[in-house]
Amino acid sequence: MTATRALRWLRSSHARFIGLILLLELVFGGALLLSVTQLVHASLDAADNAIARDTRDTLLEIGRQDGDRALASAVTARAQEESDAVLLLARADGGRIAGNLSGWPPVIPADTKGVKAKLYRIGDTDALSYTIVATRLRDGRRLMVGESTDDSDQIRETVERTLLTALLMALPLAIVAAWLVVHIIDRRIGHIAATAARVGAGEIDRRVPLDGSGDSFDTLGRTINNMLDQIGALLAELRTVTDSIAHDLRSPLTRLRTRIDRAMLSDNPADLREAIDGISREADQLLAMLATALEVSRMEAGIGRDRFVATDLAAMLIDMGELYEPVSEDQGRTLAISIEHPVTLPVHRELLGQAIANLIDNALKYGAGRMTLYLAVEGDDVIVGLADQGAGIAPEREAEALRRFGRLDPARGIAGAGLGLSLIAAVARMHGGDVRFDRRDEQFAVEMLLRRPA
């Protein structure tokens, strides 16, 4: 069992994450170790080379000013004084004139600005490493100066051991840091998983706790909470719709049942004909209500956007005004058209026309006085609205009025299904906008905000 759990843990994202941290630590630590080592090597080599060049230049200056004998004497003196250097003044054939080497080494060129080599000084039993510079004089003789690299080599080894030790010490710290990060991530994800489990168990009001940091987990939690809010709102709307359907279907179904019962009791053909006509009208009303509800659902799902066409909205509003002018006059009302800004916009002509018709129908049913159907522009939105002199809808009941089958109490006695405003809102959202209740010139107005494409 223990081996199985260990194998499962090694396959987990935790183990992969910790392994990734260790791998990155090794890669970056190794790169840093190599870079620092190379930099130290280059700096020490440059320092040794500079010391050798300075000694050579000093000896050459002595030779130029005081002659060959003085140069040979200076080389001999320096060779005796410098315990960690090699000096050699040699003839053209490499034979020794002065210095602490028995002759010119074959591996050293007569002219070199810097080369490393292991050489035996006179009296030494072990070869030592030197950084060497050499110069051929004008008469063919050769001058060599070498600086021991023992001190530099010790510094290199110390730096390399120190960096390697630091890297090895950093690995446990990296493991601890990775474990802490995994623990923090686990805790944050645990909150989200616990919330999802409680929601799945039926606690739809449960939300992911947020810490306000604005990090990725906070953003994820906020997104999930928004999703849960939307689900909660849809469930609440579903309950409301169900209750409203039950309430609003009761009357037409009762009337249908009554007409059917009367028809069954009557033998008079005229009464039967009248009953059948009444049943047909009630059935048509029910079918129209259900068709509208289905159309609202299709729009909210985004179906129909492929049928958008560029449309002159001003001409569309004028046509709708001419269509409803006789109906308005029959009810003693007037319908005016106001075009503040002509706009051509890609829209779904049939659905937008139905929404405008609903605006006018609602104003005729529930409004009062003069009606104004208007077109305006506000920022990136095109406004299609209708204002009248009626009392309108109280601000605290606007959300209720927009729900499907949502009917305010005063409207219960008026024929209708409670789908007019919800269809208007669905059409507006289909066009990237929304519905707004406003006051326009002291009149109550319902406005569709249609977003203009960028």
C-alpha positions as CSV (number, residue, x, y, z in Angstrom):
1,M,0.0,0.0,0.0
2,T,2.8,2.4,0.9
3,A,4.6,1.7,-2.4
4,T,1.4,2.3,-4.3
5,R,0.8,5.6,-2.6
6,A,4.4,6.6,-3.2
7,L,4.1,5.7,-6.9
8,R,0.8,7.6,-7.1
9,W,2.4,10.7,-5.5
10,L,5.4,10.5,-8.0
11,R,2.8,10.6,-10.8
12,S,1.0,13.6,-9.3
13,S,1.2,17.2,-10.4
14,H,2.8,18.0,-7.0
15,A,5.8,15.7,-7.7
16,R,6.1,17.1,-11.3
17,F,6.0,20.7,-10.0
18,I,8.6,20.1,-7.3
19,G,10.8,18.2,-9.9
20,L,10.4,21.2,-12.3
21,I,11.5,23.6,-9.5
22,L,14.6,21.4,-8.8
23,L,15.4,21.1,-12.5
24,L,15.2,24.9,-12.9
25,E,17.4,25.3,-9.8
26,L,20.0,23.0,-11.2
27,V,19.9,24.6,-14.7
28,F,20.1,28.2,-13.5
29,G,22.5,27.3,-10.7
30,G,24.8,25.4,-13.1
31,A,24.7,28.3,-15.6
32,L,25.5,30.7,-12.8
33,L,28.4,28.5,-11.6
34,L,29.8,28.2,-15.1
35,S,29.5,31.9,-15.8
36,V,31.1,33.0,-12.5
37,T,33.9,30.4,-12.9
38,Q,34.7,31.6,-16.4
39,L,34.6,35.2,-15.3
40,V,37.0,34.5,-12.4
41,H,39.3,32.5,-14.7
42,A,39.5,35.3,-17.2
43,S,40.1,37.9,-14.5
44,L,42.9,35.9,-12.9
45,D,44.5,35.0,-16.2
46,A,44.5,38.7,-17.2
47,A,46.1,39.6,-13.8
48,D,48.9,37.0,-14.2
49,N,49.5,38.1,-17.8
50,A,49.6,41.8,-16.8
51,I,52.3,41.0,-14.1
52,A,54.4,39.1,-16.6
53,R,54.1,41.9,-19.2
54,D,55.1,44.6,-16.7
55,T,58.2,42.6,-15.7
56,R,59.1,42.1,-19.3
57,D,58.6,45.7,-20.2
58,T,60.8,46.8,-17.2
59,L,63.6,44.5,-18.3
60,L,63.4,45.7,-21.9
61,E,63.7,49.3,-20.7
62,I,66.8,48.4,-18.7
63,G,68.3,46.8,-21.8
64,R,67.6,49.9,-24.0
65,Q,69.0,52.3,-21.5
66,D,71.9,50.5,-20.0
67,G,72.9,47.9,-22.6
68,D,73.1,44.1,-22.9
69,R,75.2,43.5,-19.8
70,A,72.8,45.4,-17.6
71,L,69.8,43.4,-19.1
72,A,71.6,40.1,-18.3
73,S,72.4,41.3,-14.8
74,A,68.8,42.4,-14.2
75,V,67.5,39.1,-15.4
76,T,69.8,37.2,-13.1
77,A,68.9,39.4,-10.1
78,R,65.1,39.1,-10.8
79,A,65.5,35.3,-11.1
80,Q,67.1,35.1,-7.7
81,E,64.5,37.5,-6.1
82,E,61.3,36.1,-7.7
83,S,60.6,32.7,-6.1
84,D,57.3,32.2,-8.1
85,A,58.5,33.5,-11.6
86,V,60.6,32.2,-14.5
87,L,63.0,34.5,-16.4
88,L,65.3,33.6,-19.2
89,L,67.5,35.6,-21.5
90,A,68.6,33.3,-24.3
91,R,70.7,33.4,-27.5
92,A,69.0,33.1,-30.9
93,D,69.5,29.3,-30.8
94,G,67.8,29.1,-27.4
95,G,70.9,28.7,-25.3
96,R,70.8,30.3,-21.8
97,I,72.5,33.6,-21.2
98,A,70.8,34.4,-17.9
99,G,67.8,33.3,-15.9
100,N,66.5,30.4,-13.9
101,L,65.7,28.1,-16.9
102,S,68.4,25.8,-18.4
103,G,67.3,26.7,-21.9
104,W,64.5,27.9,-24.1
105,P,61.5,25.5,-24.0
106,P,60.5,24.2,-27.4
107,V,56.8,24.6,-26.6
108,I,57.2,28.4,-26.1
109,P,57.3,30.6,-29.2
110,A,60.0,33.3,-29.5
111,D,57.2,35.9,-29.6
112,T,54.0,35.4,-27.5
113,K,51.7,37.8,-25.7
114,G,50.5,35.1,-23.3
115,V,50.6,31.4,-23.1
116,K,50.3,28.8,-20.2
117,A,52.9,26.1,-19.8
118,K,54.4,23.9,-17.1
119,L,58.2,24.4,-16.8
120,Y,61.1,23.1,-14.6
121,R,63.2,25.9,-13.2
122,I,66.8,25.2,-12.4
123,G,66.9,23.3,-9.1
124,D,63.1,22.3,-9.1
125,T,62.0,18.7,-9.0
126,D,58.4,19.4,-10.0
127,A,57.1,21.3,-13.0
128,L,55.0,24.4,-12.1
129,S,52.4,26.2,-14.2
130,Y,53.2,29.7,-15.5
131,T,51.6,32.4,-17.6
132,I,54.4,33.3,-20.1
133,V,55.1,36.3,-22.3
134,A,58.1,36.2,-24.7
135,T,59.8,38.8,-27.0
136,R,62.5,38.4,-29.7
137,L,65.1,41.2,-29.5
138,R,66.5,43.0,-32.5
139,D,69.8,41.0,-32.4
140,G,68.0,37.7,-32.4
141,R,68.2,37.1,-28.6
142,R,65.0,36.1,-26.7
143,L,63.6,37.3,-23.5
144,M,61.0,35.2,-21.5
145,V,59.1,36.2,-18.4
146,G,56.6,33.9,-16.6
147,E,54.3,34.4,-13.6
148,S,53.3,31.4,-11.5
149,T,49.6,30.6,-11.5
150,D,49.6,28.7,-8.2
151,D,47.9,31.5,-6.3
152,S,45.4,32.0,-9.1
153,D,44.7,28.3,-9.3
154,Q,44.0,28.2,-5.6
155,I,41.5,31.1,-5.9
156,R,39.8,29.3,-8.8
157,E,39.4,26.2,-6.8
158,T,38.1,28.1,-3.8
159,V,35.5,29.9,-5.9
160,E,34.4,26.8,-7.6
161,R,34.0,24.9,-4.3
162,T,32.1,27.8,-2.8
163,L,29.7,28.1,-5.6
164,L,29.2,24.3,-5.8
165,T,28.5,24.2,-2.0
166,A,26.0,27.1,-2.4
167,L,24.3,25.3,-5.2
168,L,24.0,22.0,-3.2
169,M,22.7,24.0,-0.1
170,A,20.2,25.7,-2.3
171,L,18.6,22.4,-3.4
172,P,16.9,21.7,0.0
173,L,15.8,25.2,0.2
174,A,14.3,24.9,-3.3
175,I,12.5,21.7,-2.3
176,V,11.0,23.5,0.8
177,A,10.0,26.5,-1.3
178,A,8.4,24.3,-3.9
179,W,6.5,22.3,-1.2
180,L,5.3,25.6,0.3
181,V,4.1,26.8,-3.1
182,V,2.3,23.5,-3.7
183,H,0.7,23.7,-0.3
184,I,-0.5,27.3,-1.0
185,I,-1.9,26.3,-4.4
186,D,-3.5,23.2,-2.9
187,R,-5.2,25.3,-0.2
188,R,-6.6,27.8,-2.8
189,I,-7.8,25.0,-5.1
190,G,-9.2,23.2,-2.1
191,H,-11.5,26.2,-1.4
192,I,-12.7,26.1,-5.0
193,A,-13.2,22.3,-4.9
194,A,-15.1,22.5,-1.6
195,T,-17.4,25.2,-2.9
196,A,-18.1,23.2,-6.1
197,A,-18.8,20.1,-3.9
198,R,-21.3,22.1,-1.7
199,V,-23.0,23.6,-4.8
200,G,-23.2,20.1,-6.3
201,A,-24.9,19.0,-3.1
202,G,-27.6,21.6,-3.5
203,E,-26.2,24.7,-1.7
204,I,-26.5,27.0,-4.7
205,D,-25.9,30.1,-2.6
206,R,-22.4,28.9,-1.6
207,R,-19.5,31.0,-3.1
208,V,-15.8,30.7,-3.4
209,P,-14.0,32.8,-0.7
210,L,-11.9,35.7,-2.2
211,D,-8.9,37.3,-0.6
212,G,-8.9,40.4,-2.7
213,S,-5.4,39.9,-4.0
214,G,-6.4,40.0,-7.6
215,D,-4.2,37.1,-8.5
216,S,-5.1,34.2,-10.9
217,F,-6.9,32.2,-8.2
218,D,-8.8,35.3,-7.1
219,T,-9.8,35.9,-10.7
220,L,-10.8,32.3,-11.1
221,G,-12.9,32.4,-7.9
222,R,-14.6,35.6,-9.0
223,T,-15.4,34.1,-12.4
224,I,-16.8,31.0,-10.7
225,N,-18.9,33.1,-8.4
226,N,-20.2,35.2,-11.3
227,M,-21.1,31.9,-13.0
228,L,-22.9,30.7,-9.9
229,D,-24.7,34.0,-9.6
230,Q,-25.9,33.6,-13.2
231,I,-26.9,30.0,-12.5
232,G,-28.8,31.1,-9.4
233,A,-30.5,33.8,-11.3
234,L,-31.5,31.4,-14.0
235,L,-32.9,29.0,-11.4
236,A,-34.8,31.8,-9.8
237,E,-36.1,32.8,-13.2
238,L,-37.0,29.2,-13.9
239,R,-39.0,29.1,-10.7
240,T,-40.7,32.4,-11.5
241,V,-41.4,31.3,-15.0
242,T,-42.9,28.1,-13.8
243,D,-45.1,29.8,-11.3
244,S,-46.1,32.4,-13.9
245,I,-46.9,29.8,-16.5
246,A,-49.1,28.0,-14.0
247,H,-50.8,31.2,-13.1
248,D,-51.2,32.6,-16.7
249,L,-52.2,29.3,-18.3
250,R,-54.9,28.6,-15.7
251,S,-57.4,31.1,-17.1
252,P,-57.1,30.1,-20.8
253,L,-57.1,26.4,-20.0
254,T,-60.1,26.9,-17.7
255,R,-61.9,28.7,-20.5
256,L,-61.0,26.0,-22.9
257,R,-62.4,23.4,-20.5
258,T,-65.6,25.4,-20.0
259,R,-66.2,25.8,-23.7
260,I,-65.6,22.1,-24.3
261,D,-68.0,21.1,-21.5
262,R,-70.7,23.5,-22.9
263,A,-70.2,22.1,-26.4
264,M,-70.6,18.6,-25.2
265,L,-73.9,19.5,-23.5
266,S,-75.4,21.3,-26.5
267,D,-77.0,19.9,-29.6
268,N,-77.5,23.3,-31.3
269,P,-75.2,23.6,-34.4
270,A,-74.8,27.3,-33.9
271,D,-73.7,26.9,-30.3
272,L,-71.3,24.2,-31.3
273,R,-69.9,26.4,-34.0
274,E,-69.4,29.3,-31.5
275,A,-67.8,26.9,-29.0
276,I,-65.4,25.6,-31.6
277,D,-64.5,29.2,-32.7
278,G,-63.8,30.1,-29.0
279,I,-61.7,27.0,-28.5
280,S,-59.7,27.9,-31.6
281,R,-59.1,31.4,-30.4
282,E,-57.9,30.2,-27.0
283,A,-55.7,27.6,-28.6
284,D,-54.2,30.3,-31.0
285,Q,-53.5,32.5,-27.9
286,L,-51.7,29.6,-26.1
287,L,-49.7,28.7,-29.2
288,A,-48.7,32.4,-29.8
289,M,-47.6,32.6,-26.1
290,L,-45.5,29.5,-26.4
291,A,-44.0,30.5,-29.7
292,T,-42.9,33.8,-28.3
293,A,-41.3,32.1,-25.3
294,L,-39.5,29.8,-27.7
295,E,-38.3,32.7,-29.8
296,V,-37.0,34.5,-26.7
297,S,-35.0,31.3,-25.7
298,R,-33.6,31.1,-29.3
299,M,-32.5,34.7,-29.2
300,E,-30.8,34.3,-25.8
301,A,-28.9,31.3,-27.2
302,G,-27.6,33.6,-30.0
303,I,-29.5,31.8,-32.8
304,G,-30.2,34.1,-35.8
305,R,-27.1,36.4,-35.8
306,D,-26.2,35.0,-39.2
307,R,-29.3,36.8,-40.6
308,F,-28.1,40.3,-39.7
309,V,-28.4,42.7,-42.6
310,A,-27.5,46.4,-42.9
311,T,-30.7,48.3,-42.2
312,D,-31.7,52.0,-42.3
313,L,-33.2,52.2,-38.8
314,A,-34.8,55.6,-39.5
315,A,-36.8,54.2,-42.5
316,M,-37.7,51.2,-40.4
317,L,-39.1,53.4,-37.6
318,I,-41.1,55.5,-40.0
319,D,-42.6,52.4,-41.6
320,M,-43.6,51.1,-38.1
321,G,-45.1,54.5,-37.2
322,E,-47.2,54.4,-40.4
323,L,-48.3,50.9,-39.6
324,Y,-49.5,51.7,-36.1
325,E,-50.9,55.2,-36.8
326,P,-54.5,53.9,-37.5
327,V,-54.5,51.7,-34.4
328,S,-53.3,54.6,-32.2
329,E,-56.0,56.9,-33.6
330,D,-58.7,54.3,-32.9
331,Q,-57.7,54.5,-29.2
332,G,-57.5,58.3,-29.2
333,R,-53.7,58.3,-29.0
334,T,-51.1,59.9,-31.2
335,L,-47.8,58.3,-32.3
336,A,-45.0,60.6,-33.3
337,I,-41.6,59.6,-34.9
338,S,-38.4,61.4,-33.8
339,I,-35.2,60.7,-35.8
340,E,-32.4,62.5,-34.0
341,H,-29.6,60.7,-35.8
342,P,-30.1,58.6,-38.9
343,V,-28.2,55.3,-38.5
344,T,-27.6,52.2,-40.7
345,L,-26.9,49.2,-38.6
346,P,-26.6,45.4,-39.2
347,V,-29.7,44.0,-37.5
348,H,-32.1,41.1,-37.6
349,R,-34.9,42.9,-39.3
350,E,-37.7,40.6,-38.4
351,L,-36.9,40.3,-34.7
352,L,-36.1,44.0,-34.3
353,G,-39.4,44.8,-36.0
354,Q,-41.2,42.5,-33.6
355,A,-39.5,44.2,-30.7
356,I,-40.5,47.7,-31.9
357,A,-44.0,46.4,-32.4
358,N,-44.0,45.2,-28.8
359,L,-42.8,48.6,-27.6
360,I,-45.8,50.2,-29.3
361,D,-48.3,47.5,-28.2
362,N,-47.1,47.9,-24.5
363,A,-47.5,51.7,-24.7
364,L,-51.0,51.3,-26.2
365,K,-52.0,48.7,-23.5
366,Y,-50.4,50.2,-20.4
367,G,-49.4,53.8,-21.3
368,A,-51.3,57.0,-21.8
369,G,-51.3,60.1,-23.8
370,R,-48.9,61.0,-26.7
371,M,-46.4,58.4,-27.8
372,T,-43.0,59.1,-29.4
373,L,-41.0,56.5,-31.2
374,Y,-37.4,57.8,-31.5
375,L,-34.0,57.0,-32.8
376,A,-30.8,58.4,-31.2
377,V,-27.1,57.7,-30.7
378,E,-25.3,57.6,-27.4
379,G,-21.6,56.8,-27.5
380,D,-21.2,53.4,-29.1
381,D,-24.9,52.6,-28.7
382,V,-27.8,53.2,-31.0
383,I,-31.0,53.9,-29.0
384,V,-34.4,52.8,-30.3
385,G,-37.0,53.8,-27.7
386,L,-40.6,54.7,-27.1
387,A,-41.8,57.3,-24.6
388,D,-45.4,58.1,-23.5
389,Q,-47.2,60.0,-20.7
390,G,-48.1,57.0,-18.7
391,A,-47.0,56.3,-15.1
392,G,-44.4,53.8,-16.2
393,I,-42.8,51.1,-14.1
394,A,-41.4,51.7,-10.6
395,P,-37.6,51.4,-10.4
396,E,-37.8,48.6,-7.8
397,R,-40.1,46.5,-10.2
398,E,-38.1,46.9,-13.4
399,A,-36.3,43.6,-13.1
400,E,-39.6,41.8,-12.4
401,A,-41.1,43.4,-15.5
402,L,-38.3,42.1,-17.7
403,R,-38.6,38.5,-16.6
404,R,-40.3,36.0,-18.9
405,F,-44.0,35.7,-18.0
406,G,-43.4,38.5,-15.6
407,R,-46.6,40.6,-15.2
408,L,-47.0,43.3,-12.7
409,D,-50.2,43.1,-10.7
410,P,-52.1,46.0,-12.5
411,A,-51.5,44.2,-15.8
412,R,-53.0,40.9,-14.7
413,G,-56.4,42.0,-15.9
414,I,-55.2,42.9,-19.4
415,A,-54.8,40.2,-22.0
416,G,-51.2,39.2,-22.6
417,A,-48.6,36.6,-21.7
418,G,-46.0,38.8,-20.0
419,L,-43.4,38.2,-22.7
420,G,-43.4,41.6,-24.4
421,L,-40.6,43.2,-22.4
422,S,-38.6,40.0,-22.2
423,L,-38.6,39.7,-26.0
424,I,-37.5,43.3,-26.3
425,A,-34.7,42.6,-23.9
426,A,-33.7,39.4,-25.7
427,V,-33.5,41.3,-29.0
428,A,-31.4,44.1,-27.5
429,R,-29.0,41.6,-26.0
430,M,-28.8,39.7,-29.3
431,H,-27.6,43.0,-30.8
432,G,-24.9,43.4,-28.1
433,G,-26.9,45.8,-26.0
434,D,-29.6,45.9,-23.3
435,V,-32.9,47.4,-22.3
436,R,-33.1,50.6,-20.2
437,F,-36.0,52.4,-18.5
438,D,-35.6,56.1,-18.6
439,R,-37.3,59.5,-18.4
440,R,-37.3,61.6,-21.6
441,D,-38.8,65.0,-21.6
442,E,-40.7,64.1,-18.4
443,Q,-42.1,61.0,-20.1
444,F,-41.6,57.4,-19.2
445,A,-39.4,55.7,-21.9
446,V,-38.4,52.1,-22.7
447,E,-35.2,52.1,-24.7
448,M,-33.3,49.3,-26.6
449,L,-29.6,50.0,-26.7
450,L,-28.1,48.4,-29.8
451,R,-24.3,48.2,-29.9
452,R,-22.7,49.6,-33.1
453,P,-19.9,47.2,-34.5
454,A,-16.4,48.5,-34.1
